[in-house]
Amino acid sequence: MTTVHEPTTTTTSAELSVWPASATEPRRGELDVGGVSLAEIADRFGTPVYILDETEVRDRCRTYRDAFPDADILYAAKAFLCRAMAHWVDEEGLGLDVCSAGELELAVTTGFPPEGIVLHGNAKSPRDLDTALRLGVGRIVIDSPSEIARLAAAVGPHGHQKVMVRVVPGISAGGHAKIRTGTDNQKFGLSIADGYAQHAIARILDQPQLELTGLHCHLGSQITSVKPYLVAVRRMVGLMARLHEQHGLVLPELDLGGGHGIAYRPGEEGLNLTSLARKVRAELAGACATAGLPVPRLIIEPGRAIVGPAGIALYRVLSVKHTGQHVFVAVDGGMSDNPRPALYGVRYAPRLIGRHSTAAPARTTVVGRHCEAGDILAADAELPADVRPGDLLAVPVAGAYHLSMASGYNLVGRPPVVAVRDGLARLLVRRESLEDIRSRDVGL
C-alpha cells in the first residue's frame, strides 16, 4: 500500500490550475494526487507511468450530467479506454462512443450495456459492423453512402438497427488543422452543401430495416469557443426542417459531437461548459420553434474534457545537454507514449517533483528518447536550472490521447496506467514488456 502524506501546506497557486483538484503539495518540491505521492508511484511502478485520478474522472462525468440534464452524454472512448474507465463511465450514467470493434468489445465484455453505445468511423470494417450487430449496439453512425447498402445487407431483411447520419455542416473549428472535422475538405461525414447528406438520408429511408433516429455532426477537437456549436445547431436544424418538408420526417435526436477544449498550461482557457449548455439549449429551442419542429433530444460526446485533466505522465530524466543557447532535458519516454506534440504541436507544462530546488527557473526543451528530431514533449518549458539526471518530471493534462495513440516505436514498450483515489494507488493497465513484444513476433 502506498504511503499517504498528511498535507502540511495547501497550494492554491495558478501553477496547479491544470492539475486534478486533488493535487496538493505536502512539502516543498513534492506533489500528491488523490492522496498519493507521485514520487512514490514512480518508485513503485517505474517510469514512464500514467496516473489517472478516478475522482477527477467521476466528477467531470457528473459535471456534464449536471450541465446537460436532459441530454445523453456519451464518453468518447478514443480519448482513453480501459476496463476500469468503461466501468466508471457506466456507473456515472454516461453512454459510450466507440470507433472500432476493439473498443466496442472491450466495453461490452466489461459489462457496459451495448444499447448505450454508439459506433462511429469513416471506414468501418466488416468486423466493426458485424460486431456491432452481434452485440446489439444502440446506434451506428453512417459516414458514407457505401455503408448504407453494406449495413442493410448485414442486418438482413428481418433485422432492425437504429442509425444516425454524420453530417458535415461546413464549419471550421478546432485547435489545429489536423483535428478540424466540420469542414467539407476532410474525410468525415456527408456534406450539406453538395447534397450528399440529403441523398444518403433518402436512401436510408428506403431501407425498412434501418431506423434513422437523428443527425450527427462533430466539428473538431480542442474547441474553446461556444460560437461554432451555435452555428452548427442552426445548420443542423435547417437540414432537419428541409427533411421534414421533403419526407415528412421528424427526427428525435441531434448529436453535436464533442471536441470541448481544455487548458493544457496555466493561463490557457478551456471551453466554458456552463455557457455552452445554456446557449446551445436556447439556440436549439429557438431554431426548432422557428422551423415548427419539436426539440430533438440532444447528444453530447466529450472525451478529452473528461479524462484529459485527470491524467498525469511521470518521466525520469536521463540526461541534460547544453547546446548553444538551448538546454535539452531528455526523459525515458517520448513520442511512443505521447505523439501529440509531434502531430499537433501541443504544449505542456512539466513540473519537477520529488525534491525542492532553489535554483532559478531556466527555459528548457524536454525531449524524448526516440530517434526523431521531432521527439519533443515540451518546448519552452520552465524548469529549475539545476535539473539533473535521475530527477522526476510530472506532466499534467496527460489523460487523453496519450496511451490510446501510443506506438511500438523502438520497441520500448507502452507505459502502465495507475489509478489513484483516497490515498490508494492501483494498477489498471500493466507495462508492456519485452515478452509481450516477442510473443507477437512469430516468424523467422
PyMOL commands that set and color helices and strands:
alter all, ss='L'
color gray80, all
select helices_A, chain A and resi 14-16+38-45+54-67+77-79+83-91+101-110+114-116+126-135+145-155+177-179+196-205+227-247+273-291+304-310+340-344+403-405+409-411+434-440
alter helices_A, ss='H'
color red, helices_A
select strands_A, chain A and resi 32-33+36-37+49-53+72-76+95-98+117-119+139-142+161-168+190-191+210-216+253-255+297-300+311-323+326-331+351-353+361-367+376-384+392-396+417-421+424-429
alter strands_A, ss='S'
color yellow, strands_A
deselect
rebuild
show_as cartoon
